[in-house]
Amino acid sequence: MSAPLDDVLVVTVRKSFWASPEAEAFPHRVEAWVLWGHSTGLVNSLLVFARGLVASLLTRRRVVLLGSVERTVPWFIRARRLGFLRGARLVVTNQLHLSERQLEQVDTVILYARPLVAGRLAEKAVFAPLPADGGFEAARAAAVPSGAVFTGGGADRDFAAVVEALRGTGVPLHVVTFSPETLGLEPPAEVTVEWRMPVPEFLARMAGSLLVVVALRDPASPHGQTTVVQALALGKAVVATRSPGVVDYVKDGREGLLVDAGDVPGYREAILRLAGDGELRARCEAAARERARDLTYTAFAERLRAICAG
């Protein structure tokens, strides 16, 4: 089991899965040093690229796997084109917008949504479910039951549709998002809004909720998986937008209910149905817990192992 991973060089930021004990299965890792600002800043990215390239040249691993270092991906592609990876396979994660010329230098693109493994990516892409990130036992222990509908996150969220869907229903709504810009509206007084907070606090709010809503503006959006898988890991019933980024994680009527993007009456009906039908909500919660068994760091590590060995 260990031999294939001994031939893998991982270049990544130490966060989420790559900061977990499960990631220790990959013995050869170049982890980004955050010297200034965000880990994706130019100086930090240039430094981890340089260190990763040197490690690749000196050790001649069979596979170079790029984790959470998105900014460096074009640089490693160019390095491979110039021969600096010395024949190593190049595996990248969650890259949807590579050009045809860039794809020529990539052996495998790991994607977190099966519908995206199509078109020009079909020959290079593989699906690996996104693992749930966070301390879920601690979140449950810290949770204070609120009886509220919870919605959170930032990328491509349609908070306005959720607010409008619950207007006048008497169902409490709790929103946690990055800033007024990502919220995108002036919420009614009855809606509780909180801004960016540490992940443990975010998960504790989610754990105390009645159910979780992940509403997206774009029906073709690849976003939303992080919040969805966190909700599943907490055993929450989910109302979500029917989109490529979500349908692998929530089946309509199983882990929750799916609604078309922008369909305010549809969100209202789905939320009120789950909120008012305890038996349905309990079935969805049980299915969420079952689905979450496949969304662990352990399962993700095994999938990465298989991809690198392929």
TIRO-309676 format. One record per atom (N, C-alpha, C, CB): z, x, y. Coordinates in steps of 0.02 Angstrom, whole numbers, plus 50000, padded with zeros to 5 digits. Glycine has a CB too. Example, Ala and Ser with C-alpha at 12.3 -4.5 7.8 and 13.67 -1.06 7.14 Angstrom:
// TIRO-309676
503905066049716
503905061549775
503905066049835
504525056549776
503545064249888
503575068449947
503945064550002
502865070449970
// end
This chain:
// TIRO-309676
500005004149940
500005000050000
500005004350063
500604995350000
500335010150062
500405014050123
499805018450137
501015018250120
499415020150084
498865024850095
498365022650147
498515026050030
498115016250145
497635014350197
497915014850267
497395007250185
498565013150277
498855013350343
498975020550367
499505009550344
499025025150321
499095032150341
498455034750373
499285036450280
497915031150364
497265032950392
497115029050456
496715031850341
497605025350482
497495021150541
497865023950601
497715013850526
497515024650656
497835026450720
497845020250764
497455032350755
498445018150784
498535012350828
498645014850899
499125007850804
498295011950947
498405013351018
498605006751050
497755016551053
499195006451080
499445000051103
499995000851154
499684995851045
500144995551189
500764994851227
501294992451179
500674989951289
501894994951187
502444992951144
502734986251169
502994998451141
502444980851144
502694974151162
502504969351107
502414971851230
502834963551107
502694958251058
502694961250987
502014954851073
502174959950948
502154962450879
502254969950877
501504960550846
501954973550924
501964980850921
502644983850941
501434983750966
503114979650960
503794981850971
504264979550915
504054979351039
503984976650863
504384973750809
504484978650752
504064967350784
504994977550711
505074981750651
504474981450604
505694979650613
504124975750602
503544975050558
502994979950577
503284967950560
502944981650641
502424986350663
502554993450639
502374986350739
503164994850617
503325001450591
502925002950527
504065002050578
502634997950497
502204999150438
501605003450456
501964992450408
501425003550520
500875007750544
501175014250570
500445004150599
501165019650531
501555025550549
501265029650606
501615029950490
500625028750621
500305032950672
500115028650732
499665036550643
500535028950784
500435024750842
500485028950905
500955019050844
500025027750951
500065030451019
500255024651064
499385033951042
500855024751091
501105019251131
501095021051205
501815017351109
500865016351245
500775017551317
501435019151351
500445011551350
501415023851396
501985025251440
501855021551506
502065032951453
502335017451526
502265013851588
502595017951643
502575006651583
502185021851677
502445026251729
502505022751797
502005032251736
502075017651806
502065014351872
501785007351865
501665018451923
502145002351891
501874995551892
501804992551823
501204995451927
501284988551815
501154985051752
500844989751702
500704979051764
500934988151638
500664992451585
499904992851587
500884989951517
499574987751616
498844987851620
498584991351682
498584980751618
499024994151723
498804997751782
498355003551765
499405000251821
497965005751814
497455010851801
497765017351775
497065012251864
498295019651807
498595026051787
498875025551716
499165028151835
499235020251701
499515019351634
498965018751582
499965013051632
498435015151598
497885014151551
497505020751539
497395008851576
497375024451592
497035030951585
497435035651542
496895034051653
498095035551551
498515040151513
498525038451439
499225040051541
498595032051422
498615030351351
497925031351320
498845023151341
497395030351358
496725031851332
496655039251316
496185029651381
496865043451362
496805050651352
497225052851291
497025054451414
497835050251286
498255052151230
497975049551164
498965049451240
497695043451165
497395040751104
496775044651083
497215033451115
496385046651132
495775050451116
495945057251087
495345051251179
496445060651116
496655067051089
496925066251018
497195070251134
497335061051007
497605059950940
497045058650890
498085054050941
496535054850911
495965053550866
495585059950850
495505048450898
495485064150900
495125070450889
495505075250844
494985073850956
496165075450852
496575080350815
496715078050743
497225081550851
496795071550733
497015069150668
496455066350625
497535063850677
495905064250657
495315061750621
495505055950574
494985067350582
495855051050601
496005045050561
495375041150546
496515040550599
495395037350492
494795033550471
494685027350514
494875031350399
495225024650544
495185018550585
495575019750650
495475012350547
495275017650706
495645017250770
495715009950787
495265021250828
496335007550790
496485000550803
496784999950873
496974997550750
496444996350917
496684995350985
497084988950989
496094995351036
497734989551004
498164983651009
498154980851080
498874985450989
498734980851113
498784977851180
498614982851234
499494975251191
497994985251232
497744989951283
497044987851305
497744997351255
496994981651326
496334978651339
495914982651388
496424971551365
496234985451439
495854988951491
495504995251463
496304990951548
495774997951409
495485004151382
494905002951335
496025008051346
494794996651314
494294995251263
493604998051282
494244987751251
493344996751343
492684999551359
492665007251358
492464997151428
493225010351374
493255017651373
493225020351302
493895020151408
493575017151256
493535019351186
492835017951157
494075015751144
492525012551178
491845011151156
491375016651178
491605004351182
491435018651241
491015024151265
491165030651229
491105025051342
491815031951216
492005038051180
491695038151110
492765038551175
491665032251078
491365032151012
490605033351016
491495025350978
490295030451067
489575031451076
489425038951085
489325027451136
489875042451117
489775049651130
490015054051072
490135051651193
490275050951019
490465054650960
491175057150959
490025060350953
491585055251009
492265057851013
492745054850962
492535056751082
492575049150932
493005046350880
492855049150811
492945038850879
492355053350807
492205057250747
492135052950685
492745062550736
491755047550692
491605043250634
492125038050618
491505047450576
492665037650656
493175032550641
492915025550656
493815033950682
493125020750614
492985013750629
493385011750691
493145009150569
493095007350731
493435004950792
493584997550784
493005006350855
494234995750785
494454988850778
494794986850843
494934988050717
494574981250873
494854979050937
495114971950929
494324979350994
495574969950973
495884963450968
495724959051028
496644964150960
495544952751012
495474947451062
494974949151117
496144946051093
494414951951099
493894953751147
493304948851140
493644961051137
493224944451190
492714939251187
492094940851228
493004932751209
492144945651273
491614946451323
491284953351320
491894945351392
491274956351261
490924962651254
490164961551256
491124966151188
489814966151287
489084965651289
488794967451221
488794970251344
488154965951212
487824967751149
487854975251138
487094965251149
487764979051190
487784986451183
488484988751164
487564989851249
488994985651191
489684987451173
489834985451101
490184984151221
489604979551080
489724977251012
489424981950960
489454970351003
488894985450978
488584990150931
489074995550910
487974993350963
489564997150952
490035002550938
490695000050909
490175006451001
490764993550900
491374990550874
491254988150802
491624984650919
491714989750757
491634987650688
491944980850676
491954992750641
492524979450707
492864973050695
493194970750759
493384973750638
493104964250774
493454961050830
493924955850799
492944957650881
494574956750810
495064952050785
495154946550837
495744955650769
495054940350816
495114934650861
495654929950835
494444930950868
495974926350882
496534922050865
496334914750860
497074922750917
495684913350860
495444906450853
494804906550811
495304903150923
494814902750756
494244902850710
493594900350741
494414898550650
493594895250785
492964893050814
492614898350856
493084886950857
492984903450878
492674908750918
492314913850875
493194912150961
492434913650809
492094918250763
491414915350747
492514919350697
490974915650795
490314912450789
489834915850836
490354904850804
489204913650834
488694916350879
488614923850871
488874914750951
488564927250926
488434934450924
489024938450898
488254936950993
489624935350896
490214938750869
490284937850793
490834936250903
489874933450764
489994931450695
490014937350646
489464926550673
489574942150655
489534947750607
490104952650615
488874951350615
490414952850673
490934957850686
491644954950687
490794961250752
491714948450697
492374945550710
492704943150646
492304939750759
493374943550646
493784940650593
494344936650626
494074946150545
494554931350593
495094927150619
495764929450591
494964919750602
496244930350636
496934931650616
497384927250659
497114939350623
497764922750630
498194918450671
498674922550713
498584913650627
498754920550775
499204923950821
499924922950798
499114921350893
500314928250791
501014927350770
501434924750828
501304933950744
501944921050812
502404918450862
502854924050887
502824912550834
502904924550953
503264930050985
503914927551015
502834933351039
504484930250992
505114928451023
505684928150973
505054921751056
506284927650999
506884926950958
507054919650949
507474930850988
506814916650896
506854909350890
507544906950868
506334906950841
507884910750826
508564908850808
509024908950869
508844913550753
508954914250909
509354914650971
509184908951018
509244921451005
508544907151022
508334901651066
508654895051044
507574900951067
508664893950979
508984887750954
509724887750970
508874886950878
510044893450962
510764893850975
510914892751049
511024900650953
510454894951093
510574894451165
510334887851194
510234900151201
509974883851154
509664877751179
510174872551198
509184874951128
510044869051253
510424863251273
509954857151269
510724864051346
510084852551223
509624846851216
509524843151282
509894841951163
508894842351302
508744839351367
508444832451361
508284843851406
508144830951303
507784824651296
507144824351336
508224818951315
506944830051366
506354830251409
505744832651371
506474834751470
505164830751396
504534833651375
504474840451409
503924828951391
504294845551371
504234852351398
503504854451401
504644857451356
503294857351457
502634860451461
502704866951501
502124855651494
502364872151478
502444878651510
501854883151499
503074881951486
501904889151529
501364894051524
501004894751590
500874892051469
500394897351588
500044898451651
499294897951646
500224905051677
498984901651598
498254902151596
497924895551581
498054907351545
497514893151627
497084887251618
497484880851606
496624888351560
498114880551626
498514874651613
498334868951661
499254876251620
498354862851634
498224856851674
498884853051682
497674852251639
499324855951722
499974852751733
499884846051770
500424857351773
499384845551813
499274839351850
499164833451803
498684840051898
498784834551749
498644829151702
499284826851668
498134831351650
499734831551651
500354829751617
500814825951665
500714835951590
500874828351727
501284824951777
501034817851788
501274828851844
500374817151796
500094810551807
500184806051746
499354811151825
500124808951687
500204804951626
500894801951620
500054809251565
501404805451645
502094803151637
502354799651700
502544808851620
501944799351752
502164796051813
502344788651800
501614796551868
502944786751819
503154779851812
503384777851743
502614775451833
503374782451695
503564780651626
504314781251615
503204785051576
504664785051658
505374786251648
505524791751599
505694780051624
505004794851570
505104800551524
505184806851564
504504801151474
505734810451557
505834816551597
505364822051576
506554818951590
505134825951626
504664831451615
504954837851643
503974829951647
504924843151603
505174849751623
504584854651620
505754852151578
504414857651677
503864862351682
504134869351695
503364860251738
503894874351658
504044881351672
503384885051677
504514884551617
503244887851736
502614891451745
502724897351793
502064886751773
502194901151804
502274907551839
502434906851913
501644911551831
502094902051945
502134901752018
501854895152042
501754907652051
501934893452106
501624887352133
500864887352123
501774886652207
500554893252122
499834893552113
499634891252043
499584900752124
500004893351991
499834891051924
500034883851913
500164895551872
500544881351950
500724874351944
500164869951972
501384872951981
499914871652031
499324868452057
499414861552087
498834867952006
500044859552101
500144852952131
500854852752160
500044847152079
500964847652201
501634846352227
501954841252180
501624843752302
502444843352138
502694838852086
503144833452115
503074842752033
503164827552084
503634822352105
504354824752096
503514815952065
504804821652132
505504823652131
505804823252061
505914819452179
505554818652020
505854817651954
505644822951903
505684810751928
505174827251921
504944832551876
505334838851890
504184833751884
505634841751839
506004848051845
505504853851838
506574848551792
505494858351888
505044864051886
505454870451893
504514863651942
505324875251849
505604881851854
505044886951851
506134883151798
505164892751882
504644897851886
504744903151833
504644901051956
504364908451838
504364913851788
505074915851769
503974919951815
505194916451704
505854918251679
505784922551617
506274911851664
506304926051597
506274929951534
506094925551475
506934933551522
505754928451426
505534924651367
506114921151332
505174929151319
506704924351322
507244920751288
507454914351323
507854925251282
507454914451390
507624908351427
507074903051420
507744909951501
506454905251423
505884900751414
505934897251347
505224904551420
506064901151294
506104898251227
506714893651219
506134903751175
507264895351252
507854890951249
507704884251281
508454894251283
507334884251337
507134877851369
506694873851321
506764879151436
506214877351290
505774873951242
506164871251183
505224878851218
506624875151157
507014873051099
507434866851112
507474878751076
507644865951175
508054860151192
507664853951208
508484861851249
507004854451207
506584848751228
506474843751172
505914851351253
506204837951191
506034832751143
505384834451107
505974825951178
504894836851144
504244838851117
503904843351168
503804832651099
503364846651147
503024851451190
502304849251202
503044858551157
502084850051265
501394848351284
501044854751307
501384842851339
500454855951281
500034861551304
499364858451325
499944867151248
499304857151390
498694853951416
498274859151452
498874848151465
497634859451435
497164864451462
496624860951502
496854868751406
496394864351555
495864861351597
495184861351563
495814865251663
495044866751527
494374867851500
494364866151426
494154875151510
493924861551404
493884859751333
493664865551289
493424853951324
493354870651319
493134876551281
493614882351288
492444878651302
494204881051314
494674886451330
494914890151268
495274883551368
494964896951271
495264900751217
496014901651226
494934907651212
496294898651278
497004899751294
497454894651259
497104899251370
498104895651268
498594890851244
498944892651180
498274884351236
498664897451141
498954898751075
499674901251078
498534903751039
499834905551128
500504908451129
501034903051134
500564913251188
500954898351180
501444892951187
501444888451127
501294888951250
500854887051099
500814882651040
501184885750981
500084881351021
501064892150966
501384895050907
502134895850919
501064901950891
502344896950980
503064897150994
503384890250981
503204899351067
503034884951002
503284878250989
503334876850915
502834873051023
502824878950876
502834877950804
503414881750772
502174880050773
503524887950796
504064891950768
504744888850781
504044899050797
504794884950835
505414881350851
505444874450818
505494880650926
504924872750779
504904866350745
504804860450790
505544865450707
504404861350843
504284856050891
503624852450878
504294858750963
503624845850885
503004842150885
502624843750949
503134834450879
501954844250944
501544846650999
501014841551017
501224853350981
500934840451082
500344837051109
499924842451143
500534831051159
499304843151123
498894848651149
498184846351161
498894854551101
497834850151203
497134848951216
496714851051156
496894852851279
496244846951137
495784848551083
495314854051108
495384842151060
495424860251086
495044865951111
495014871351058
495364868751176
494534876051064
494474881351014
495104885451004
493914885951032
495504886251057
496104890351051
496684886951017
496314892551118
496624880451005
497194876550980
497084873650911
497344870951028
496454871850894
496344867750834
496524871350769
495624865650831
496584877950769
496804881450708
497554880850698
496614888750711
497914878650748
498644878650746
498934871550743
498924882250806
498594866850773
498834859850773
498274855350747
499054857750845
498404852050693
497944846950667
498174840150691
497914847150588
497704836150716
497874829650744
498224825350692
497234826150770
498834823150709
499224818950664
499654822850615
498774814550626
499604829450616
500014833450571
500574836950609
499584838750533
500414842450644
500934845850684
501034842450752
500754853150695
500594837950768
500634834350832
500014830350843
500734839250890
499834829350907
499264825150925
498814829050972
499494818550957
498154828350964
497664831751006
497344826651053
497134835250963
497204829051114
496934824751167
496354828651200
497484822851221
495834825051221
495284828351256
495504830751324
494684823451263
495224836351346
495394839251411
495294834151467
494964845451425
495784833651512
495734829351570
495864821951557
495074830051599
496004820051495
496094813051478
496814810951491
495904811751402
496964808951553
497644807151572
497914801351531
497674805451646
497544795851523
497794790451480
497914792851408
497304784551480
497484797351384
497584799951317
498224804051311
496984804351297
498374808151361
499004811851360
499594807051362
499044816751420
499534801951405
500094797151411
500214793751344
499944791851465
499684791451312
499764787951248
500064792651195
499074785351224
499814798851191
500054803551140
500784805351151
499624809851140
500964806851215
501654808751229
502134803051216
501714811151302
501954797151239
502394791351230
502444789451156
502154785351271
501904790451120
501924788951048
502414793651012
501224789551017
502374800051025
502824804850993
503544803951018
502584811951006
503614802651083
504284801851110
504634795651083
504254801551186
504244790351070
504534784051049
504574782850975
504164778651080
504224786850936
504204785850863
504564791750830
503464785350838
505204790850816
505604796150788
505364798450720
506314793950782
505114793750679
504864795650612
504244800050617
504714789350571
503774798150661
503174802150670
503364809050697
502674798650718
503804809150746
504004815550775
504334820050722
504494814350834
504754817050680
505074821050627
504564823750577
505594816750590
504054819850560
503534822350515
503154828150546
503034816750495
502994827450611
502644832850646
503074839150651
502424830550716
503724838150662
504174843850666
504214847550599
504884841550687
504234843750544
504244846850478
503604850650465
504354841550423
503034847750485
502394851150476
502354857350520
501804846350493
502644857050580
502654862850624
503034868550592
502964861050692
503614867150564
504004872350530
503624875350471
504674869550507
503264871050435
502864873550379
502294877950403
502574867650338
501964875850456
501404879850484
501654886550510
501044876050540
502264886550537
502544892650567
502664898150516
503184891050603
502714896350452
502814901450401
502234906350397
502914898150333
501654904150419
501054908450418
500944911950485
500444904250400
501414911150532
501334913850599
501874918850616
501334908150651
502104922450565
502634927350574
502344934350585
503104927350513
502754938850609
502544945850616
502374948850547
503084949950650
502744946850496
502614949550429
501914947550406
503134947050379
501734941250415
501074938850395
500534942450436
501014931250404
500654943450500
500164946750543
500064954050521
500374946450617
500614957450505
500554964450482
500134964950419
501244967450470
500224960250373
499824960350312
499084959150327
500074955050263
498934954750374
498234953650392
497934959850424
498174947650440
498304963050468
498044969250497
497924974550444
498534971850551
498384974950397
498304979750342
497654978550305
498904979350293
497514972150290
496904970450252
496284971950294
496914962950231
496304970550359
495724971750402
495594979350405
495844968950473
496114983250413
496014990550419
495784993550353
496664993850442
495974990450298
495774993150233
495064991050214
496254990750179
494784986150250
494134983450232
493554988050247
494024977150268
// end
